[in-house]
Amino acid sequence: MLAVIRTLKLKKPALVGHSIAGVELSSVATINPDSIAGVIYLEAAYPYAFDNGDGPTIKQLQALQGLQPPAPAESDLRTFTALQKWDGEVYGFQLPESEFRQMWDSGPDGQVLKPRAFPGSEMFMTVMKGTTKYARIPVPALAIFAIPHIRETWMNKSTDPHCPCRSRRIFRSSRRHGRKAGESVRRGRTNCARRQAERDALHLCVK
């Protein structure tokens, strides 16, 4: 990140990151705070990116996993267009076809074969289990937490009788952990203003 900033001769840019990219934001802000104007965390200020001991733990976040979305049928893998349509029906929104061409291998006839193995997946677990803690962000920051999360389409359409109950439990926990992480960021700064939109998101604005 710092190499890109230097190579492009950017003058104190504001960095924006989603999810696990929060680690990169905190790292740059800690290593070279004078090189950036600030950081914006989009659902990214969780303990892997900010941990002063007041927020949720990595173990608590990992415990939210459990419900698994359905897998595409053979007919959904005939073409990338079919896979794109299936994915849109499952998750409730449609990604561009180019996204699937990046994530899936295909055969000479255009049939979709299998998901590609990305090195990033291994890096994700390394980061999640890492020992580096960022307890202080020494630059202006904006942390945005999506509260409440919206249940995906497949959850609402699931025929599993246990899915509604389990999804409600997971989303309640997710909401609680998000608020706790937000409060942790707020308390971790000495000069911050807070704005909360109850139904849409929790914004923690740090000046």
Secondary structure as UniProt FT lines:
FT   HELIX           2..7
FT   TURN            8..9
FT   STRAND          14..18
FT   HELIX           19..21
FT   HELIX           22..31
FT   HELIX           33..35
FT   STRAND          38..42
FT   TURN            47..49
FT   HELIX           58..62
FT   TURN            63..64
FT   HELIX           74..77
FT   HELIX           80..91
FT   HELIX           97..103
FT   STRAND          104..106
FT   TURN            108..109
FT   STRAND          112..115
FT   HELIX           119..128
FT   STRAND          141..145
FT   HELIX           153..157
FT   TURN            161..162
FT   HELIX           163..187
FT   STRAND          192..197
FT   TURN            198..200
FT   STRAND          201..206
//
